Amino acid sequence: MLDAIHGLGRPSDWVQRWLHLIPQQALVLDVACGAGRHARLLQSLGCQVTAVDRDAAALAHMSNSDITCLQADLEQEAWPFKPQQFDAVVMTNYLWRPVFDPLIASLKSGGVLVFETFSAGQETVGKPSRPAFLLAPNEAVALCGSLRIVAFEDGFEPESTHNAQRFVQRIVGIKEHIDQVSAQRYPLRPL
């Protein structure tokens, strides 16, 4: 499981499920990317990826790629991407609540946020266990309140070949165009 948290494992099933909402050639930001499991996947699909993490050793795993890497501690430094905007933002296994406002502001109109992290209950089965690192029930929805939510899950995931058992919340939101009608269709992928 440590490999998945730090970006050495396979991409998240949640991220893979929602890739169809991210257009080819999209400008994508991978926040807290670790060694770049999602950044590498998105780059292989033709996206222009910027990957940010505070760990230089993790970022070094992407040094021989066309991925733009930035070492930054988002918990100690100002948001480094203002006024840059992205077609999509991916963030998994990371929670720093103050980053959500600038992160959402960095989405272009029509941009997609794909987010997945640990939630309350995780402390009963493993790490992380500190409440500051765990979402409260439905908190992901509140953090993404200005986005159109097209998918949300909040629950327990039993152990699988890819992950240890865990409590998670997952959300996909779209920053809709101001003049966009609510009948906009965002296709769902079969499970």
N, C-alpha and C positions, 0 to 999 in steps of 0.2 A: 504494500500500500504506500510506503514511503516514496517509491518511484513515481506513483501517480500524483502524489501531492506536489512533488518537486519537478514534475514535468518530464520524467524519463520514461514513463509508461505509455500505454496506448491512449489516444484521445478519448475524452469523455463521451459516453453514449449520448448524453443530452446535447452536447455541442454537435456531434455528428448528425443527430436527428434534425437539427434546425439549420444545417448548412445551406439548404435550398433557399433560404431567405436572404442569403448573402450573395450578391451578384459577383460574377467573375470580374476581375480587375478592380474589385472593391478595395478601398483603403480601410484596413482593419487594424485595430489596436488590441493587443493581447496584454491584459493587465495582470501583474503578478504571474508572469509567464513561466517562471522556473526555467527549466532547460528547453522549453519551447515545443512541447508536444502539440499544442493547438496552433502555434505560429507556423510550425513546419507543415502541418496539414493544410492550413489555409494558403500558405505560399505555394504548395504543390497544386492547388486548385486554381492558381492564377491571380490570387489576391496580392496586393502590395501591403506587407505586414510590418507594423512597428510593434516591437515587444519590449515591455518594461518590467524590470524586477530590481530589487535592491541587492541581489546576490550576483556579483561579477562572475563567480565560478559557474553558476547556472547559465548565465548568458553566454559564456565561452563555448557552450555546446552548439551555438548557432553561428560561430565566427566564420565558418566557411559557407555561408549562405547569403542570399540576397535579402535577408530579413534585416531591417533596421533595428538595432538593439540600443536601449538606453538604460543605463544603471541609474536608478533613482529610488529613494526611500519616500514613498508617497505618504507615509505617516509623519515624516519630519520636514518635508520640503513642500513648497507650493506646487500646484498642479503644473506639470512641465509642458502640457500640450495646448495651453491657451495661446492664441485663438484657433489653433488647428482643429479641423473637424474630420470625422471618420464616418464611413458608410456602415461600419459595424464595430462593436466592442464585445470582446469575449473576456469573461473573468470567472475563474473557477477556484475553489478551495482557498478563498481569500475573502476576508471581511474587514473593511475599514470604513465605517459608516460615513465619515466626513468626505470620502472620495465620490460619493454618489452624485451630488449636485454638479461638480465640475465634469464628471464623467458623462452624465446625461447631456450637459451643455455642449460637450464635444461631439455628440452625435449630429450628423447632418439631418435635415428634414428627410424623413423616410428611412432613417438609419435604424439598425437592429442592435439590441442589447441581448446577449445570451449569457446568463449568470447562473451559477450553481455553487452552493457552499453548504457547510454544516449548519445544523439547527439544534434547538433545544432538544434534549434527550441524548445527544451524542456523548455527553459526560457519563452516561451509564454504560457505554460500550467501548469507549476509547478516546483518543485525542482527536481534535482539541477538546478540552473540557472546561476551559474558562468561559464564563458567560459572555465576556466581551467578544469572543470569537464565534459565538453561536447566535443564529437568528432566532428571535422569538416567533411564536406562531403567526403566520401571515406577514411577517415583517418585510419580506422581499417585496410583497405587493405595495406596502407603504413606501418603501425606499424608491420604488419605480412608479410612484403615483402619477407622474406627469406623462407616462408612456401608455400607449394602448397595449394592454396585456393580451397576448395571443396564446400563451400557455403558462401554466403554473402547476407545480407539484410541491407538496409539503408532507413528508412522511418518512417512514423507516424503509431502508433498503437492506434486505438480508445479504449475507455473505455470498459472493459469486466468485467465478474464476478471475474476475478483473478487480474486484474491490472487497475490502473487509466490510462487515456489517456497519451501517452508518445511518444517522438521521440527517436528512438533507432537505433543502428547499431549492427549487429550480424555477427560473422564470425566463420568459422571452417577451420583450417589449419592443414596440415600434414607436419611434418619434414621428408622429404623423404630420403631414403637411397641414398648415393652418386651414387651407381650403378643402382638405380631403373629406369626403363624405364617410360616414360611419359604416357604409356598406362595402368598404374596401375589403377585398378578399385576400387573406393570408393563408395559403394552403397548408393543411395539416399533413403530417407524414404518418402513414400507418405504423402501428407498434409492431 
